[in-house]
Amino acid sequence: MTTVNPADTSTWLPLEGLAPGFDAHKAPHTTALSGREITVVDDRGTRIVHRFDDDTVTWDYSPGAGDPTEAASDTDDYEAFEVDDQLFFVQFHHRYLPNEAVSLILDLRHGRALAVISVILPAPEQGRTRVQHVFAPGVIEGVEPTGVEAAPTTTLIGRRVEWVYSEEHAYEHVYLSERWYSWQCLAGPERGLADTDENSVWEVRPGIYVFAWREKVIPCASVTIADHRDAGAIRSHGVLFGLDESGEVPTHFTFGAHGRLLSVTQHAPHLEPASFGDV
């Protein structure tokens, strides 16, 4: 068995090395969407029809003006988690295009949606992580949109949060700026490892955030949604997606975590972390 050396990233665990037991705190899959047809339309006029059964979603993708994606349709397995009343996190991995996975946030109460597409690039590119994220806010057809559209936010900057994924897996996150966050493993097979990686944060409801990160050492990325309204009992749902140890096979699994706010850093106004914009 390879010993993990924090100073030698070639010994770090591959993505699938986390999977055993990492999903212990995952919420149960909900079938609340079963039997429903939900159509999401984004700002480009792209229209995606989703027809949900208990465990599969059949979808039809019709690109709008300016969307270079080809029209497509298929049926995929999915998991859905209820984040809040009428707010769902839906996750599926395309069969027809295995280098893509979809994280779909559906706010049925307010008629709004946010799709986060995780894409494994065909080959490493200088200055870019191997897995990239594309964010597409939209509305749910047939429901009058209310509230505020999902949008990038700086609210998490300065927060330090402890996340527990199972009895064996725990991490700490420090949200540094619009582009960067730092993590360290407190318990589990990566204990002692730490790094600073790219992130994006979007607010979908007051106090509820989509946090997505893209790792540079391991070819993987994650999309999570977390309810921060109770700082002592934060709840998250998420997915990890990337390549296995061979660097060729897509690996996709969902998880959940319980978190608590440890501290908040307050910078002097003229020393607020630099804004790098969205990635």
Residue pairs with C-beta under 8 A, 6 or more apart in sequence:
2 11
3 11
4 11
4 12
4 13
4 189
4 190
4 192
4 193
5 11
6 192
6 193
6 194
9 217
12 190
12 193
12 217
12 218
13 189
13 190
13 218
14 218
14 244
14 245
15 218
15 219
15 220
15 240
15 242
15 243
15 244
15 245
15 251
16 244
16 245
16 251
17 189
17 245
18 169
18 188
18 189
18 190
18 240
19 251
19 253
21 166
21 168
21 169
22 165
22 166
22 169
22 188
22 253
22 255
23 165
23 166
23 253
23 254
23 255
23 256
24 165
24 166
24 167
24 168
24 169
25 164
25 165
25 166
25 255
25 256
25 257
25 258
26 81
26 237
26 254
26 255
26 256
27 81
27 82
27 235
27 237
27 256
29 55
29 79
29 80
29 81
30 80
30 81
30 82
30 88
31 54
31 55
31 80
32 80
32 82
32 88
33 52
33 80
33 88
33 90
33 106
34 52
34 53
34 54
35 52
35 53
36 51
36 52
37 49
37 50
37 51
37 52
38 49
38 50
38 52
38 106
38 108
38 140
39 47
39 48
39 49
39 50
39 140
39 141
39 142
40 47
40 48
40 50
40 104
40 106
40 113
40 115
40 138
40 139
40 140
40 141
41 47
41 48
41 64
41 138
41 139
41 141
42 64
42 115
42 136
42 137
42 138
43 136
43 137
43 138
44 63
44 64
44 65
44 66
44 67
45 64
45 65
45 67
46 61
46 62
46 63
46 64
46 67
46 69
46 136
46 138
47 61
47 62
47 64
47 141
48 59
48 60
48 61
48 62
48 115
49 59
49 60
49 62
50 57
50 58
50 59
50 104
51 57
51 58
51 59
52 78
52 80
55 77
55 78
56 75
56 76
56 77
56 78
57 75
57 76
57 78
57 90
57 92
58 73
58 74
58 75
59 73
59 74
59 75
59 76
60 72
60 73
61 69
61 71
61 72
61 73
62 71
63 69
63 70
63 71
72 96
72 97
74 94
74 95
74 96
75 95
76 92
76 93
76 94
76 95
77 92
77 93
78 90
78 91
78 92
79 90
79 91
79 92
79 254
80 88
80 89
80 90
80 91
81 88
81 89
81 91
81 237
81 254
81 256
82 88
83 89
83 105
83 208
83 225
83 227
83 235
83 237
84 205
84 208
84 227
85 109
86 107
86 108
86 109
87 105
87 106
87 107
87 108
87 109
87 204
87 205
87 208
88 105
88 106
88 108
89 103
89 104
89 105
89 225
89 237
90 102
90 103
90 104
90 105
90 106
91 101
91 102
91 103
91 104
91 223
91 239
91 254
92 101
92 102
92 104
93 100
93 101
93 102
93 241
93 250
93 252
94 100
94 101
94 102
98 250
99 119
99 120
99 122
99 250
100 117
100 118
100 119
100 120
101 117
101 118
101 239
101 241
101 250
101 252
102 115
102 116
102 117
102 118
103 115
103 116
103 117
103 118
103 210
103 223
103 239
104 113
104 114
104 115
104 116
105 113
105 114
105 115
105 116
105 150
105 204
105 210
105 225
106 113
106 140
107 113
107 140
107 147
107 204
107 205
108 140
108 143
109 146
110 143
110 145
110 146
110 147
110 205
111 139
111 140
111 143
111 144
111 145
111 146
112 137
112 138
112 139
112 140
112 145
112 147
112 149
112 150
112 204
113 137
113 138
113 139
113 140
113 150
114 135
114 136
114 137
114 138
114 150
114 202
114 204
114 210
115 135
115 136
115 137
115 138
116 133
116 134
116 135
116 136
116 210
116 212
116 223
117 133
117 134
117 136
118 131
118 132
118 133
118 221
118 223
118 239
118 241
119 131
119 132
119 133
119 134
120 130
120 131
120 219
120 241
120 242
120 243
120 250
121 128
121 130
121 131
121 132
124 130
124 219
129 197
129 198
129 214
129 215
129 216
129 219
129 221
130 219
130 220
130 242
130 243
131 214
131 215
131 219
131 220
131 221
131 241
131 242
132 214
132 221
133 200
133 212
133 214
133 221
133 223
133 279
135 200
135 202
135 278
137 149
137 150
137 151
139 145
147 205
148 203
150 202
150 203
150 204
150 210
151 202
151 203
152 178
152 200
152 201
152 202
152 203
152 278
153 201
153 202
153 203
153 209
154 178
154 201
154 275
155 201
155 203
155 209
156 175
156 201
156 209
156 211
156 228
157 175
157 176
157 177
157 178
157 273
158 175
158 264
158 265
158 266
158 267
158 273
159 174
159 175
159 261
159 263
159 264
159 265
160 172
160 173
160 174
160 175
160 261
160 262
160 263
160 264
160 265
161 172
161 173
161 175
161 234
161 259
161 260
161 261
161 262
162 170
162 171
162 172
162 186
162 259
162 260
162 262
163 170
163 171
163 172
163 173
163 236
163 257
163 258
163 259
164 170
164 257
164 258
164 259
165 171
165 188
165 255
165 256
165 257
166 188
168 187
168 188
169 187
169 188
170 185
170 186
170 187
170 188
171 183
171 184
171 185
171 186
171 188
172 183
172 184
172 186
172 262
173 181
173 182
173 183
174 181
174 182
174 183
175 181
175 199
175 201
176 182
176 196
176 273
177 273
177 274
177 275
177 276
178 201
178 273
178 275
178 276
178 277
178 278
179 198
179 199
179 276
179 277
179 279
180 196
180 197
180 198
180 199
180 276
181 196
181 197
181 199
181 213
182 194
182 195
182 196
183 194
183 195
183 196
183 197
183 213
184 193
184 194
185 191
185 192
185 193
185 194
195 215
195 216
195 217
197 213
197 214
197 215
197 216
198 213
198 214
198 216
198 279
199 211
199 212
199 213
199 214
200 210
200 211
200 212
200 213
200 278
200 279
201 209
201 210
201 211
201 212
202 209
202 210
203 209
203 210
204 210
204 225
206 229
207 227
207 228
207 229
208 225
208 226
208 227
208 228
208 229
209 225
209 226
209 228
210 223
210 224
210 225
211 223
211 224
211 225
211 226
211 236
212 221
212 222
212 223
212 224
213 221
213 222
214 221
214 279
215 221
215 242
218 242
219 242
219 243
219 247
220 240
220 241
220 242
220 243
220 251
221 240
221 241
221 242
222 238
222 239
222 240
222 241
223 238
223 239
223 241
224 236
224 237
224 238
224 239
224 257
225 236
225 237
225 238
226 234
226 235
226 236
226 237
226 259
227 234
227 235
227 236
228 234
228 261
231 260
231 261
232 260
232 261
233 258
233 260
234 258
234 259
234 260
234 261
235 256
235 257
235 258
235 259
236 256
236 257
236 258
236 259
237 254
237 255
237 256
238 254
238 255
238 256
238 257
239 252
239 253
239 254
239 255
240 251
240 252
240 253
240 255
241 250
241 251
241 252
242 250
242 251
243 249
243 250
243 251
244 250
244 251
267 273
